[in-house]
Amino acid sequence: SPLRKRESYKETKPAKSFLKRIVTITMSKLLVIPPKFTALLSVAGSSLIIWDILCSKPRKTDKMSKLILLGLSVGDIMSSFFVHSVGSWAAPPSSGAYGASGTIATCTIQGFIGKWFAGTANYYNVSLSILFLLMVRYKWTEKDLKTWKAQFFLLYLPPILNLILSIYPLIDNGYNFGGLNNCFIQSVPLNCKSRGVDCERGEHMEFYSLWFSTLNLAATNVLLLIFIALLIWTVFQIERKNDRYLAAGMRTSRKNTKDTAIQGMLYILAFFLTYLPWYVLMIMKEAGQPYTMPLLVWTVCCVSSQGVFNAFVYFHKKLFAKLRCGNNSEGGNRLSFMAFRSSVFKTNTRMTENSSSHVVSTTRASGLESKEFENETTVSQNLKSIDPITPKDCDVESGEQQKADMY
C-alpha cells in the first residue's frame, strides 16, 4: 500500500545517509593518514643525506654542491613534517577536514612554511643542475663557486625569492585549508572566485596559485630538463674530442655519456615523480573533469615523498655496489651525490695519463697545437675535481676489465 511504501522509505533514508557518511569519513582518512607516514619517510631520507654530509670524514661541507644539497634537504624536512605529517591537524574544525583541530593562525603558519620551504627545495634542484653545468661545461672550480656572486645566485637566492613569494598570501589571507589534507594557497570557500561565490578569505588566491605555484613548479621542471640535457651533451662532446687521442685499434667509448644520461634521468625523475600526480590534478581541474579517489591518494602520497626519492638517488650506488661486491667493495664504501658523482663525470683521464707519450706524438703528427690539448686536459681535470674519488665496481677487477675501463 502507499502507506507501507512511505514507511519503508522513512526507514531506508537514514540507512543510506549513514552509509554515505561512512564512505565520506573513509575517503577523508585515506587523504589524511597515509601522507603522514610517507612524510616521515621523507624526513628520514633527507636526514640521512644531511647526516652523511655533516658526519663523513673528511667533511663534505667545503663543496658548494653539498651546501646546496643541505639546503634542499632542510627545505624538504620542514615542508614534509610541518605540512604533510602535521596535515589536517593544523586546519580549523570549520574546514570540515578529518582530524582538524587547529585554528586559522595554525593553518596560516602551515601554509606559509609549505610555500617557503617546499619552493626553496624545488629551486635548489635547479641550482644543483646549474652548478654542475658550470663546472663541466664552463670549467668553473670550487674557487670560482665560492665568490660572492656565485654563492648569492646558487645558495642564497632560492630561500630569499621564495620568502618574498610567500608574503603576499599572508596579506590577502590566502593560506587556508586546500581541500585535501593540509593548508596551502587557497580561497575560502574553495575556488570561490571561479564559482561566482563571495570569498571570505583569499579572494585572489586562485590566480596567485596558478601563476606562482602550479606554473612556477612546471617551469622548474622544464629548467631541470634543459640543464641536464646540456650537461649530457657537454660530456658527449668531451668524449668525442678525446677520440682523436686514441691509438690505432683502441675503441671509442661513450660510457661517461651513457652514465651521465642515466644519472641525469634519475635526478630528474626524483623531482618529476614527486609532482607528476599534481600536474595531472591541475590539468583535470582546468579541464573541468572530476577527480578520482585513487588519483587523490596518489597525489598526497607522492608530494610528501620527495625526501625518499632524493635519498634513493643519493645512496643507490652504494647500495647496488654492496649487493654486487659485498662489504669489501671499495665502490660499496663510496656515496653517490644526487646522480652526479665521479662515475658520472669520469673522463678518459687515466687513458690520457697512461698514454701521454702517444698522445703528444699523435697531436704533433696531426698538427694540433699543444695548447688545445692542454685545454682539453684541463676540462678533464675539472670534471674529475667534482669528486676526486674514482670508485671501482669491486676491488677484485680483472686485468681485462681494467683495460676496458681505461679504453
Secondary structure, DSSP 8 states (H G I E B T S, - for coil): -HHHHHHHHHHHHHHHHHHHHHHHHHHHHHHHHHHHHHHHHHHHHHHHHHHHHHHSSS-STTSHHHHHHHHHHHHHHHHIIIIIITGGGGS-GGG--TT----HHHHHHHHHHIIIIIHHHHHHHHHHHHHHHHHHHS---HHHHTSHHHHIIIIIHHHHHHHHHHHHHHHTT-EEE-SSSSEEE--BSTTHHHHT---SB-TTHHHHHIIIIIHHHHHHHHHHHHHHHHHHHHHHHHHHHHGGG--TT-----HHHHHHHHHHHHHHHHHHHHHHHHHHHHHHHHHT----HHHHHHHHHHHT-HHHHHHHHHHHHHHHHHHHH-TT-TGGG----TT-SHHHH--THHHHHHTHHHHHHHHHHHT--HHHHHHHHHHHHHHHHT------S-TT--HHHHHHHH-
